[in-house]
Amino acid sequence: MAQKIAKDSFRTAFRTLDKDVLRWFPGHMGKGLKQMQHKLRSIDCVIEVHDARIPCSGRNNDFKYTISGVKPHILIMNKSDLINDEFKSRIVTRLKSDCEHVIFTNSRDPKCPGVKKLFPLARELISQSNRYNRQDEEDYNLMIIGVPNVGKSSLINALRMRHLGKGKATPVGAHPGITRSVLQRIKMCESPLFYMLDTPGILTPNITDTETGLKLALCATIQDHLVGETIIADYLLFWLNKHKRFEYVDYFKLDRPYDDILQVLPRICQNYNKFLKLRTPMNEYVYKPNLDAAAQIMIKAFREAALGKILLDESLL
C-alpha cells in the first residue's frame, strides 16, 4: 500500500554535502597510474572493469586518454547480477562510442558466460592489432584497470579458477584500496598463454559532481567513513524515493515512505536493536539510537540487492 502513495513533498535535489569530502585520491593511486602508463609497451590488451550499477558515472574518464585509448580495449561491466537484464542493451548503446566491446560479468561466478567469453575475445582483438615490439611473442599480456572495489581482483581469481583450476592469486576485500600497486604478471591460462597485470583502483583526482561522488560512495568505491555512512544512506533514500523504488518500506518494516533520513534510521535502530548505552552527568545510563549502525544496515541492504536490483545511472541511459 505504501508503494502506491504519491509523495509530492519528496526532495527533487540532494544538496547537503560539501564537495571537498569527495576528493579522495591517495598517493598510491597517482603512483599506480604512472606505473600503468609505463607498463603499456608490454601490454597487448586493456581490460577495463567497472560496476554495472554505475556504468556512466562510475568510470574514470582519464583512462580514455592515458591507458585504454592506445591498445585493444574490452570494457567489463561487473556485478551485472545486481542490475536488471533489460538495461544491458541500453548500457551497450550508451557506451558504444567509447568502447565497441562490452561484456557483462559476475566475477563471483566462474561459470558466468561473460567470464567464459573474455579470453577468446581478447585473443581475437590482439590478433587483429599491431603488437609492435611484441609481434613475435607467443604469450598474451593483459592489463586490468578500473576504479576501486569493482571486482578486478575477483575477476582475476575467477578467470584463474576457470582456466587453470587454481585458487586465489590476488587479494580480495570489501573495501576500496586493497590492491596498492601494479603487480608482476599473473599467469591466467596455459593454452593460449595469457598473463594479467593487476593494478590499483584509481579514481579521478577531483570528483566535481556531487551526485557522481555519492553514487561512487554508495557502490563502495570511496571508503564509507570519508563521506559518512549517514550521508550515504540519506542519498540512497533520496534516490529510491525519486525513482519510486519503495521496496525499502517493507524491507525495513516502515509504515510508509519517508523523505527524512532522521525519521528512517531510528526506526531501523528499533527493528534491529541498535542502541548506544551512554552515561549521563547524573551518573545514569540512557539508550540512544545508533544511527551510524542503522545507516550501515541500510547501505548493506542496497549493496546486496536486498532492496531490489538497482541501476543508479538509470536516468543517464
C-alpha positions as CSV (number, residue, x, y, z in Angstrom):
1,M,0.0,0.0,0.0
2,A,2.8,2.4,0.9
3,Q,4.4,2.0,-2.5
4,K,1.3,3.5,-4.2
5,I,1.4,6.6,-2.1
6,A,2.2,9.7,-4.2
7,K,4.8,11.9,-2.4
8,D,4.8,15.3,-3.9
9,S,6.9,16.6,-1.0
10,F,9.9,14.4,-1.7
11,R,13.2,16.2,-2.4
12,T,13.9,16.9,-6.0
13,A,17.7,17.5,-5.5
14,F,20.3,16.4,-3.0
15,R,22.3,19.4,-1.7
16,T,23.6,18.5,1.8
17,L,27.2,17.6,1.0
18,D,30.4,19.6,0.9
19,K,32.2,18.6,-2.4
20,D,35.5,18.6,-0.7
21,V,34.5,15.4,1.1
22,L,34.6,13.5,-2.2
23,R,38.2,14.4,-3.1
24,W,39.8,11.0,-2.3
25,F,42.9,10.3,-4.4
26,P,45.5,8.6,-2.1
27,G,49.2,8.7,-3.1
28,H,49.2,5.1,-4.2
29,M,46.6,6.0,-6.9
30,G,48.8,8.6,-8.5
31,K,51.8,6.3,-8.4
32,G,49.7,3.5,-9.8
33,L,48.6,5.5,-12.8
34,K,52.2,6.3,-13.7
35,Q,53.2,2.6,-13.3
36,M,50.3,1.6,-15.6
37,Q,51.4,4.0,-18.3
38,H,55.0,2.8,-18.0
39,K,53.9,-0.8,-18.5
40,L,51.8,-0.2,-21.6
41,R,54.7,-1.1,-24.0
42,S,54.5,-4.7,-22.7
43,I,50.7,-4.9,-22.8
44,D,48.6,-6.4,-25.7
45,C,45.1,-5.6,-24.4
46,V,43.5,-3.5,-21.7
47,I,40.6,-4.9,-19.6
48,E,38.7,-2.0,-18.0
49,V,36.4,-3.2,-15.2
50,H,33.6,-1.1,-13.7
51,D,30.5,-1.6,-11.6
52,A,27.4,-2.2,-13.8
53,R,25.2,-0.2,-11.4
54,I,27.1,3.0,-12.3
55,P,28.2,2.3,-16.0
56,C,28.4,6.1,-16.8
57,S,29.2,8.0,-13.6
58,G,31.4,5.2,-12.3
59,R,34.1,5.3,-15.0
60,N,37.3,7.2,-14.7
61,N,37.4,9.3,-17.8
62,D,41.2,9.7,-17.5
63,F,41.5,6.1,-18.7
64,K,40.2,7.0,-22.1
65,Y,43.2,9.2,-22.8
66,T,46.0,7.8,-20.7
67,I,45.5,4.0,-20.8
68,S,42.8,2.4,-22.8
69,G,42.9,4.5,-25.9
70,V,46.1,3.1,-27.3
71,K,45.5,-0.7,-27.1
72,P,42.8,-3.2,-27.9
73,H,40.2,-2.4,-25.2
74,I,37.5,-4.5,-23.6
75,L,35.0,-2.9,-21.1
76,I,33.8,-5.2,-18.4
77,M,30.5,-4.3,-16.6
78,N,31.0,-6.4,-13.4
79,K,28.4,-7.1,-10.7
80,S,25.9,-7.4,-13.5
81,D,23.8,-9.7,-11.4
82,L,22.8,-6.6,-9.4
83,I,21.0,-4.9,-12.3
84,N,18.0,-6.0,-14.4
85,D,18.9,-7.6,-17.8
86,E,16.6,-5.1,-19.5
87,F,19.2,-2.3,-19.0
88,K,22.1,-4.2,-20.6
89,S,21.4,-3.3,-24.2
90,R,20.9,0.4,-23.2
91,I,24.2,0.4,-21.4
92,V,26.0,-1.1,-24.5
93,T,24.4,1.6,-26.7
94,R,25.3,4.4,-24.3
95,L,29.0,3.2,-24.1
96,K,29.5,2.2,-27.7
97,S,31.2,5.5,-28.7
98,D,33.9,4.8,-26.0
99,C,34.3,1.0,-26.5
100,E,32.8,-1.4,-29.0
101,H,33.4,-4.4,-26.9
102,V,31.3,-4.5,-23.7
103,I,31.0,-7.7,-21.6
104,F,28.7,-8.2,-18.5
105,T,30.2,-10.4,-15.8
106,N,29.6,-11.6,-12.3
107,S,33.1,-12.2,-11.0
108,R,31.8,-14.3,-8.1
109,D,30.7,-16.9,-10.6
110,P,33.4,-18.7,-12.6
111,K,30.7,-20.2,-14.8
112,C,29.4,-16.7,-15.8
113,P,29.1,-16.5,-19.6
114,G,30.9,-13.2,-19.6
115,V,33.9,-14.7,-17.8
116,K,33.9,-17.5,-20.4
117,K,33.8,-15.0,-23.3
118,L,36.7,-12.7,-22.1
119,F,39.8,-14.6,-23.2
120,P,38.5,-15.6,-26.7
121,L,37.5,-12.0,-27.4
122,A,40.9,-10.7,-26.1
123,R,42.8,-13.1,-28.3
124,E,40.7,-12.1,-31.4
125,L,41.3,-8.4,-30.8
126,I,45.0,-8.8,-30.2
127,S,45.4,-10.9,-33.4
128,Q,43.7,-8.0,-35.4
129,S,46.0,-5.3,-33.8
130,N,49.6,-4.2,-34.4
131,R,51.5,-5.6,-31.5
132,Y,54.6,-3.5,-32.4
133,N,57.5,-4.7,-30.1
134,R,55.5,-7.8,-29.1
135,Q,54.6,-9.1,-32.5
136,D,57.0,-12.1,-32.2
137,E,55.8,-13.0,-28.7
138,E,53.7,-16.2,-28.3
139,D,52.2,-15.2,-25.0
140,Y,49.5,-12.5,-24.4
141,N,49.8,-9.8,-21.8
142,L,46.6,-8.2,-20.4
143,M,46.3,-5.2,-18.0
144,I,43.2,-4.9,-15.8
145,I,42.2,-1.4,-14.8
146,G,39.3,0.3,-13.1
147,V,38.1,2.4,-10.2
148,P,38.4,0.9,-6.6
149,N,36.3,-2.1,-5.4
150,V,34.6,-3.0,-8.7
151,G,35.8,-6.6,-8.6
152,K,39.1,-6.6,-10.6
153,S,40.9,-9.0,-8.3
154,S,37.8,-11.2,-8.0
155,L,37.6,-11.4,-11.8
156,I,41.3,-12.4,-12.0
157,N,40.7,-15.1,-9.5
158,A,37.5,-16.3,-11.3
159,L,39.4,-16.5,-14.6
160,R,42.3,-18.4,-13.0
161,M,39.9,-20.9,-11.4
162,R,38.2,-21.4,-14.8
163,H,41.3,-21.8,-16.9
164,L,43.9,-23.1,-14.5
165,G,41.8,-24.7,-11.8
166,K,43.9,-22.7,-9.2
167,G,42.8,-20.7,-6.3
168,K,43.3,-17.0,-5.4
169,A,46.2,-15.2,-6.9
170,T,45.4,-11.7,-5.7
171,P,43.8,-10.3,-2.5
172,V,40.1,-9.6,-2.5
173,G,38.3,-7.3,0.0
174,A,35.0,-5.5,0.6
175,H,36.8,-2.1,1.0
176,P,38.3,0.0,-1.7
177,G,42.1,0.3,-2.0
178,I,43.1,-3.4,-1.4
179,T,45.5,-3.6,-4.4
180,R,48.1,-0.9,-3.8
181,S,50.4,-1.1,-6.8
182,V,50.9,-2.6,-10.2
183,L,51.9,-6.2,-9.7
184,Q,54.1,-8.6,-11.6
185,R,52.4,-10.8,-14.3
186,I,49.9,-13.3,-13.0
187,K,49.6,-16.5,-15.1
188,M,46.0,-16.9,-16.2
189,C,45.8,-19.6,-18.9
190,E,48.1,-22.2,-20.4
191,S,46.7,-22.5,-23.9
192,P,46.8,-19.9,-25.2
193,L,49.3,-18.5,-22.7
194,F,47.7,-15.5,-21.0
195,Y,49.2,-13.3,-18.3
196,M,47.5,-10.5,-16.4
197,L,48.8,-7.4,-14.6
198,D,46.7,-6.4,-11.6
199,T,46.5,-2.7,-10.8
200,P,45.2,-0.5,-8.0
201,G,41.8,1.0,-8.4
202,I,42.1,4.6,-9.5
203,L,39.6,7.4,-9.1
204,T,39.7,10.7,-11.0
205,P,41.6,13.2,-8.7
206,N,38.7,15.5,-8.3
207,I,35.0,14.4,-8.4
208,T,33.4,17.7,-9.3
209,D,29.8,16.5,-9.5
210,T,28.4,15.7,-6.0
211,E,25.9,13.2,-7.2
212,T,28.5,11.2,-9.1
213,G,30.6,11.1,-5.9
214,L,27.7,9.9,-3.9
215,K,27.0,7.1,-6.4
216,L,30.6,6.1,-6.1
217,A,30.4,6.1,-2.3
218,L,27.1,4.1,-2.4
219,C,28.8,1.4,-4.5
220,A,31.8,1.4,-2.1
221,T,34.4,2.8,-4.5
222,I,35.1,5.5,-1.9
223,Q,35.6,4.4,1.7
224,D,32.4,4.9,3.7
225,H,33.9,6.9,6.6
226,L,35.4,9.5,4.3
227,V,31.9,10.6,3.2
228,G,29.9,9.4,6.2
229,E,27.5,6.5,6.5
230,T,24.5,8.7,7.3
231,I,25.1,10.9,4.3
232,I,25.4,7.9,2.0
233,A,22.2,6.4,3.5
234,D,20.5,9.7,3.0
235,Y,21.5,9.8,-0.7
236,L,20.2,6.3,-1.1
237,L,16.9,7.3,0.5
238,F,16.7,10.3,-1.8
239,W,17.4,8.1,-4.9
240,L,14.9,5.5,-4.0
241,N,12.1,8.0,-3.5
242,K,13.0,9.9,-6.6
243,H,12.7,6.7,-8.7
244,K,9.7,5.4,-6.9
245,R,11.5,2.4,-5.6
246,F,9.7,1.9,-2.3
247,E,10.9,-1.7,-1.6
248,Y,12.7,-0.3,1.4
249,V,9.4,0.4,3.2
250,D,8.6,-3.3,3.5
251,Y,12.2,-4.4,3.9
252,F,12.8,-2.2,6.9
253,K,9.2,-2.6,8.2
254,L,8.3,1.0,7.9
255,D,4.7,2.2,7.9
256,R,5.2,4.4,4.8
257,P,7.9,6.1,2.7
258,Y,9.9,8.8,4.3
259,D,11.9,11.7,2.9
260,D,13.9,12.4,6.0
261,I,16.7,10.0,6.9
262,L,16.5,11.0,10.5
263,Q,13.0,9.5,10.6
264,V,14.1,6.3,8.9
265,L,17.3,5.5,10.9
266,P,15.7,5.5,14.4
267,R,13.1,3.0,13.1
268,I,15.8,0.8,11.8
269,C,17.5,1.0,15.2
270,Q,14.3,-0.1,16.8
271,N,13.8,-3.0,14.4
272,Y,17.4,-4.2,14.6
273,N,18.0,-3.3,18.3
274,K,20.9,-0.9,17.5
275,F,21.4,1.4,20.5
276,L,24.2,3.1,22.3
277,K,24.5,2.9,26.1
278,L,25.5,6.3,27.4
279,R,26.2,7.6,30.9
280,T,24.6,11.0,31.8
281,P,26.2,13.7,34.0
282,M,23.9,12.4,36.8
283,N,25.7,9.0,36.5
284,E,22.7,7.3,35.0
285,Y,22.5,5.3,31.8
286,V,20.4,6.1,28.8
287,Y,20.0,4.4,25.5
288,K,20.4,6.3,22.3
289,P,19.7,5.1,18.7
290,N,22.9,4.1,17.0
291,L,22.3,6.0,13.7
292,D,25.6,5.1,12.2
293,A,24.9,1.3,12.7
294,A,21.4,1.8,11.1
295,A,23.0,3.7,8.2
296,Q,25.4,0.8,7.7
297,I,22.5,-1.7,7.6
298,M,20.7,0.4,5.0
299,I,23.8,0.7,2.8
300,K,24.5,-3.0,3.1
301,A,20.9,-3.8,2.0
302,F,21.5,-1.8,-1.2
303,R,24.9,-3.4,-1.9
304,E,23.5,-6.9,-1.5
305,A,20.4,-6.1,-3.7
306,A,18.1,-6.7,-0.8
307,L,16.2,-3.6,-1.8
308,G,15.9,-4.9,-5.4
309,K,18.2,-4.7,-8.4
310,I,19.1,-1.0,-8.9
311,L,20.9,0.8,-11.7
312,L,21.9,4.1,-10.2
313,D,22.6,5.6,-13.6
314,E,19.2,4.7,-15.0
315,S,18.4,8.3,-15.9
316,L,21.7,8.7,-17.9
317,L,21.0,5.9,-20.4
